[in-house]
Amino acid sequence: TRLSRIEGQIRGIRSMVENGAYCPDILVQVSAVSAALNSFSKELLATHIRTCVADGIRQGDDAVIDELVTTLQKLMR
């Protein structure tokens, strides 16, 4: 549902650009999309940690920790 909403926001921004909307109005919408994507990313990361990472640790697969660290490093760039 969130991604569909974000997709609609992106289409709205495209329409604003194509119709020559006032730049500050477009920038406000871009900021809203950025915030929505950031929120989605946080939820996805939390779900990944609670499921895939936790399951891997329970099974003795320490590689999932390295993968998580690598993922976090990429997100923090």
PyRosetta script that sets phi, psi and omega in degrees:
from pyrosetta import init, pose_from_sequence

init()
pose = pose_from_sequence("TRLSRIEGQIRGIRSMVENGAYCPDILVQVSAVSAALNSFSKELLATHIRTCVADGIRQGDDAVIDELVTTLQKLMR")
pose.set_psi(1, -44.8)
pose.set_omega(1, 180.0)
pose.set_phi(2, -60.7)
pose.set_psi(2, -44.5)
pose.set_omega(2, -178.0)
pose.set_phi(3, -65.6)
pose.set_psi(3, -35.2)
pose.set_omega(3, 177.0)
pose.set_phi(4, -65.0)
pose.set_psi(4, -39.5)
pose.set_omega(4, 178.2)
pose.set_phi(5, -64.8)
pose.set_psi(5, -42.7)
pose.set_omega(5, 179.0)
pose.set_phi(6, -64.2)
pose.set_psi(6, -41.8)
pose.set_omega(6, 178.0)
pose.set_phi(7, -58.8)
pose.set_psi(7, -42.4)
pose.set_omega(7, 177.4)
pose.set_phi(8, -63.7)
pose.set_psi(8, -38.8)
pose.set_omega(8, 177.6)
pose.set_phi(9, -63.5)
pose.set_psi(9, -40.6)
pose.set_omega(9, 179.0)
pose.set_phi(10, -63.3)
pose.set_psi(10, -44.2)
pose.set_omega(10, 177.5)
pose.set_phi(11, -60.9)
pose.set_psi(11, -38.2)
pose.set_omega(11, 177.6)
pose.set_phi(12, -63.1)
pose.set_psi(12, -40.1)
pose.set_omega(12, 177.9)
pose.set_phi(13, -64.7)
pose.set_psi(13, -43.7)
pose.set_omega(13, 178.3)
pose.set_phi(14, -57.7)
pose.set_psi(14, -44.8)
pose.set_omega(14, 179.4)
pose.set_phi(15, -62.4)
pose.set_psi(15, -41.3)
pose.set_omega(15, 178.6)
pose.set_phi(16, -60.6)
pose.set_psi(16, -43.9)
pose.set_omega(16, 179.6)
pose.set_phi(17, -64.2)
pose.set_psi(17, -47.2)
pose.set_omega(17, -178.9)
pose.set_phi(18, -62.2)
pose.set_psi(18, -31.7)
pose.set_omega(18, -178.4)
pose.set_phi(19, -92.7)
pose.set_psi(19, 4.8)
pose.set_omega(19, 175.8)
pose.set_phi(20, 70.2)
pose.set_psi(20, 36.3)
pose.set_omega(20, 179.2)
pose.set_phi(21, -62.9)
pose.set_psi(21, 160.2)
pose.set_omega(21, 179.7)
pose.set_phi(22, -62.6)
pose.set_psi(22, 127.4)
pose.set_omega(22, -173.4)
pose.set_phi(23, -52.7)
pose.set_psi(23, -45.2)
pose.set_omega(23, 178.8)
pose.set_phi(24, -60.0)
pose.set_psi(24, -33.4)
pose.set_omega(24, 176.6)
pose.set_phi(25, -65.2)
pose.set_psi(25, -40.3)
pose.set_omega(25, 178.0)
pose.set_phi(26, -65.0)
pose.set_psi(26, -43.7)
pose.set_omega(26, -179.4)
pose.set_phi(27, -61.3)
pose.set_psi(27, -37.1)
pose.set_omega(27, 177.2)
pose.set_phi(28, -62.8)
pose.set_psi(28, -41.8)
pose.set_omega(28, 179.1)
pose.set_phi(29, -67.6)
pose.set_psi(29, -39.4)
pose.set_omega(29, 176.9)
pose.set_phi(30, -61.2)
pose.set_psi(30, -41.6)
pose.set_omega(30, 178.1)
pose.set_phi(31, -62.0)
pose.set_psi(31, -40.4)
pose.set_omega(31, 179.0)
pose.set_phi(32, -63.7)
pose.set_psi(32, -40.8)
pose.set_omega(32, 178.3)
pose.set_phi(33, -65.8)
pose.set_psi(33, -42.1)
pose.set_omega(33, 178.6)
pose.set_phi(34, -59.7)
pose.set_psi(34, -44.0)
pose.set_omega(34, 178.7)
pose.set_phi(35, -63.8)
pose.set_psi(35, -40.4)
pose.set_omega(35, 179.5)
pose.set_phi(36, -65.4)
pose.set_psi(36, -41.4)
pose.set_omega(36, 177.3)
pose.set_phi(37, -65.4)
pose.set_psi(37, -39.4)
pose.set_omega(37, 178.8)
pose.set_phi(38, -63.0)
pose.set_psi(38, -42.8)
pose.set_omega(38, 178.1)
pose.set_phi(39, -63.4)
pose.set_psi(39, -42.6)
pose.set_omega(39, 177.7)
pose.set_phi(40, -61.7)
pose.set_psi(40, -43.3)
pose.set_omega(40, 179.9)
pose.set_phi(41, -61.1)
pose.set_psi(41, -41.8)
pose.set_omega(41, 178.7)
pose.set_phi(42, -62.2)
pose.set_psi(42, -43.7)
pose.set_omega(42, 178.9)
pose.set_phi(43, -64.8)
pose.set_psi(43, -42.3)
pose.set_omega(43, 179.7)
pose.set_phi(44, -64.1)
pose.set_psi(44, -42.8)
pose.set_omega(44, 178.2)
pose.set_phi(45, -62.8)
pose.set_psi(45, -44.6)
pose.set_omega(45, 179.0)
pose.set_phi(46, -60.6)
pose.set_psi(46, -42.9)
pose.set_omega(46, 178.7)
pose.set_phi(47, -64.1)
pose.set_psi(47, -41.8)
pose.set_omega(47, 179.1)
pose.set_phi(48, -60.6)
pose.set_psi(48, -44.3)
pose.set_omega(48, -179.3)
pose.set_phi(49, -65.0)
pose.set_psi(49, -44.2)
pose.set_omega(49, -177.9)
pose.set_phi(50, -67.2)
pose.set_psi(50, -26.4)
pose.set_omega(50, -175.9)
pose.set_phi(51, -107.7)
pose.set_psi(51, -78.5)
pose.set_omega(51, -172.8)
pose.set_phi(52, -59.8)
pose.set_psi(52, -48.2)
pose.set_omega(52, -177.3)
pose.set_phi(53, -67.7)
pose.set_psi(53, -48.0)
pose.set_omega(53, -179.8)
pose.set_phi(54, -60.4)
pose.set_psi(54, -42.8)
pose.set_omega(54, 178.7)
pose.set_phi(55, -62.9)
pose.set_psi(55, -42.6)
pose.set_omega(55, 179.2)
pose.set_phi(56, -62.3)
pose.set_psi(56, -43.1)
pose.set_omega(56, 179.1)
pose.set_phi(57, -63.7)
pose.set_psi(57, -43.6)
pose.set_omega(57, 178.5)
pose.set_phi(58, -59.9)
pose.set_psi(58, -32.3)
pose.set_omega(58, -179.3)
pose.set_phi(59, -87.6)
pose.set_psi(59, 2.5)
pose.set_omega(59, 178.1)
pose.set_phi(60, 82.3)
pose.set_psi(60, 15.3)
pose.set_omega(60, -179.4)
pose.set_phi(61, -92.1)
pose.set_psi(61, 90.7)
pose.set_omega(61, -178.8)
pose.set_phi(62, -70.2)
pose.set_psi(62, -12.6)
pose.set_omega(62, 178.6)
pose.set_phi(63, -63.3)
pose.set_psi(63, -26.5)
pose.set_omega(63, 179.6)
pose.set_phi(64, -65.4)
pose.set_psi(64, -29.4)
pose.set_omega(64, 177.8)
pose.set_phi(65, -68.4)
pose.set_psi(65, -44.8)
pose.set_omega(65, 177.5)
pose.set_phi(66, -61.1)
pose.set_psi(66, -40.3)
pose.set_omega(66, 178.4)
pose.set_phi(67, -63.5)
pose.set_psi(67, -41.4)
pose.set_omega(67, 178.3)
pose.set_phi(68, -63.8)
pose.set_psi(68, -44.0)
pose.set_omega(68, 178.4)
pose.set_phi(69, -60.9)
pose.set_psi(69, -44.4)
pose.set_omega(69, 178.5)
pose.set_phi(70, -61.3)
pose.set_psi(70, -43.3)
pose.set_omega(70, 178.7)
pose.set_phi(71, -62.1)
pose.set_psi(71, -46.7)
pose.set_omega(71, 179.5)
pose.set_phi(72, -61.8)
pose.set_psi(72, -38.7)
pose.set_omega(72, 178.0)
pose.set_phi(73, -63.1)
pose.set_psi(73, -40.2)
pose.set_omega(73, 178.0)
pose.set_phi(74, -66.2)
pose.set_psi(74, -37.8)
pose.set_omega(74, -179.7)
pose.set_phi(75, -69.6)
pose.set_psi(75, -25.9)
pose.set_omega(75, -175.3)
pose.set_phi(76, -90.9)
pose.set_psi(76, 5.1)
pose.set_omega(76, 179.6)
pose.set_phi(77, -68.4)
pose.dump_pdb("model.pdb")
